[in-house]
Amino acid sequence: MFTLLLAGQVLSYDDLYFEIHIKDLNLILDKKLTKTKLEPFCKVYLYKNQSKVEISSKNLKVEKILTKLCEEKMKIVFGPSLEDYLLNFEFNEKNNDYNVYLDKTGVSEINEIWVNEQSNKLSIIEKRSIGTTRVSYTYKNKLIEKVEVSSFEGAQSIESKHQVIYGGEKNSTLPKEITSEYIQKLSKRDIGKFKRDFNETVFFKNYKIDKNVALNHFSKN
């Protein structure tokens, strides 16, 4: 759900380690896999421009599902800067309050990116041949406080709202919790209309800041 959220604040630490724990994860996994005795979590290593997510599970299916979940959550607050996000796009025109950028590589699945940047709000529209995604970020003290996403692809739409709470390891600039609300809608001739609502809570824990934990990890791997 969060592969599009690439406008997080710039990482201010050279070396950072933390864990991502998803509330009631076993309930999610049990719907997709057999029951699990232990609740796995993600170990995240960030060193300068390098990042790595490792899973505390030897189950390959669990690892695949959880890696994708954690990579998406991590990008909410630790994603590339807007400048890096637009690296392969070039400015084309001004349309109302939006700057319109076009793919200059010819290989991106995104054809156009529309950006409206204000002092405490950032709105992004991504246009693809198969659909459109709108993302709205609200900032407080230069940190992402709220994110709203609307994604439309064919007969499916997904809307979500996300609240970021800071204060991880007594540091006011590190996230400690993200609460999310999702609404998924699908309309097809053979199944009719389908709607699903669900909530999700993610915790960021056990930060290790500039203690060479990530550097040691990358050096060994």
Secondary structure, DSSP 8 states (H G I E B T S, - for coil): --TT---------SEEEEEEEETTHHHHHHHHSS--SS---EEEEEETTEEEEEES---HHHHHHHHHHHHHHHHHHH---HHHHTTTEEEEEEETTEEEEEESSS--SEEEEEEEE-SSEEEEEEEESSEEEEEEEEEETTEEEEEEEEEEETTEEEEEEEEEEE-GGG-TTSEEEEEEEEEEEEEETTTEEEEEEEEEEEEEEEEEESSSHHHHHHHH-
